[in-house]
Amino acid sequence: MSAHAKLLQEFHEFARVAPNAEKLMQRISDRLHAEFTRYNWVGFYLVDEANPRLLVLGPHTGSFTPHELIPFEQGLCGAAATSGKTVIVHNVAEDKRYLSGSGIVKSEIVVPIFASGKLSCELDVESYFTESFRADEESRFVEACAQIVADYLHTAPLAVETSEQQGRKKRSGS
């Protein structure tokens, strides 16, 4: 069994018992980052409930501090949110849409995740190597990981509290 197949099986099994979407997303982020040396940052961006044209940082793992907020009009994450389609960039230096989170990122894949017919979140994987997601097998694998989250969200609501939501609570005194 390939490394991809083993992880997908692990994620499917965990999704059956995961207490919430946050734990599932964190497990996927952690395991992808740990198992694939070319996956230097792995995380989820969630559609902000207060502003549905804004993505907020969710569960993630990686070697740099990512953007906490991304408007739909910016970056590769915004492009995936707007188009509703997977965005793969083999060399981010050649794509004007790229919103740099780290100067050493070279390639990226962003997969939109839908629940109940609307965009709920995205799986974002960044690499310090160009062309990390060129192989069809690689992009299909990342899309399959995202699909596991989508399937989970069809049965359980997305109840991840983002750092932006935590900040709002602190500011309002809740």
C-alpha positions in Angstrom: 0.0 0.0 0.0 1.4 3.4 -0.9 2.1 6.2 1.6 -0.8 8.1 0.1 -3.2 5.2 0.5 -2.1 4.5 4.1 -2.7 8.1 5.1 -6.1 8.3 3.4 -7.1 5.1 5.2 -5.9 6.6 8.5 -7.8 9.9 7.9 -11.0 8.0 7.0 -10.8 5.9 10.2 -10.1 9.0 12.3 -13.0 10.9 10.7 -15.3 8.2 12.0 -14.4 8.9 15.6 -13.1 12.5 15.5 -14.9 14.6 18.2 -15.1 17.7 15.9 -13.9 19.1 12.6 -11.0 21.0 14.3 -9.5 17.8 15.5 -9.8 16.2 12.1 -8.2 19.2 10.4 -5.4 19.3 12.9 -4.7 15.6 12.5 -4.6 15.9 8.7 -2.3 19.0 8.9 0.0 17.3 11.4 0.3 14.0 9.5 0.7 15.5 6.1 3.5 17.7 7.4 5.2 14.9 9.2 5.0 12.3 6.4 5.9 14.3 3.3 9.1 16.4 3.4 7.9 18.5 0.5 4.8 19.6 2.5 6.4 22.4 4.5 3.2 24.1 5.6 -0.2 22.4 5.8 -3.3 24.1 7.0 -6.9 25.0 6.7 -8.5 28.4 6.0 -12.1 28.8 7.1 -14.8 31.0 5.7 -15.4 33.7 8.4 -19.0 33.5 9.7 -19.0 37.3 10.3 -17.7 38.1 6.9 -18.3 35.4 4.3 -15.8 37.0 1.8 -12.9 36.5 4.2 -10.8 33.4 5.0 -9.5 33.0 8.5 -6.6 30.8 9.6 -7.7 27.5 11.1 -5.8 24.4 12.2 -2.3 24.2 10.7 1.2 22.9 11.0 4.4 24.2 9.5 7.6 26.0 9.7 6.5 29.6 9.3 3.7 31.9 10.5 1.0 32.1 7.9 -1.5 34.9 7.1 -4.3 35.0 9.6 -6.8 36.6 7.3 -7.1 36.4 3.5 -9.8 38.3 1.6 -11.4 36.4 -1.3 -9.9 39.0 -3.6 -6.3 38.1 -2.6 -3.8 35.3 -3.0 -4.1 31.8 -4.2 -6.5 30.9 -1.4 -8.7 33.8 -2.5 -8.6 32.5 -6.1 -9.6 29.0 -5.0 -12.4 30.5 -2.9 -13.7 32.6 -5.7 -13.4 30.0 -8.4 -14.5 27.0 -6.3 -11.7 25.0 -8.0 -8.4 23.6 -6.9 -5.5 26.0 -7.6 -2.1 24.5 -8.2 0.9 26.7 -8.8 4.2 25.0 -9.6 6.3 28.2 -9.1 4.7 30.9 -7.0 7.3 33.5 -8.1 5.6 33.3 -11.6 2.1 33.8 -10.4 0.9 37.4 -9.6 -1.9 36.1 -7.4 0.6 34.6 -4.9 0.3 36.3 -1.4 3.7 35.6 0.2 3.6 34.0 3.6 7.2 33.0 3.4 10.0 34.0 1.0 11.1 30.4 0.7 7.7 28.9 -0.5 8.1 27.8 -4.1 4.8 25.9 -4.9 1.3 25.6 -3.5 -1.9 23.7 -3.8 -5.2 25.0 -2.4 -8.4 22.9 -2.4 -11.8 24.4 -1.7 -14.0 22.4 0.6 -17.8 22.6 0.3 -20.4 21.6 2.9 -24.1 21.8 2.2 -23.4 23.3 -1.2 -21.4 26.3 0.0 -17.7 27.0 0.5 -16.8 26.1 4.1 -13.0 26.0 4.2 -9.9 25.2 2.2 -6.9 22.9 2.5 -3.7 24.7 1.7 -0.3 22.9 1.2 2.9 24.9 0.6 6.3 23.6 -0.4 9.8 24.9 -0.5 10.3 23.1 -3.8 9.0 24.0 -7.2 6.6 21.6 -8.9 5.8 19.7 -5.7 2.2 19.2 -6.9 2.8 18.6 -10.6 2.0 14.9 -10.5 -1.7 14.1 -11.0 -1.3 11.5 -8.2 -0.1 14.3 -5.8 -2.9 16.7 -6.5 -5.5 13.9 -6.4 -4.1 12.9 -3.0 -4.5 16.4 -1.5 -8.0 16.7 -3.0 -8.9 13.3 -1.4 -7.7 14.6 1.9 -9.9 17.7 1.5 -12.8 15.4 0.5 -12.6 13.6 3.8 -13.1 16.9 5.6 -16.0 17.7 3.2 -17.6 14.4 4.0 -17.2 15.0 7.7 -18.8 18.4 7.5 -21.9 17.0 5.9 -22.6 15.2 9.1 -21.0 17.5 11.7 -21.0 21.3 11.6 -17.7 23.3 11.4 -17.2 24.6 14.9 -13.6 25.6 14.8 -12.8 28.7 16.8 -10.2 30.7 14.8 -7.7 33.1 16.3 -9.8 35.9 14.7 -12.9 34.7 16.5 -11.0 34.4 19.8 -9.8 38.0 19.3 -13.3 39.2 18.7 -14.5 37.6 22.0 -11.7 39.2 23.9 -12.4 42.6 22.5 -16.2 42.3 23.2 -15.5 40.9 26.7 -17.3 37.6 26.1 
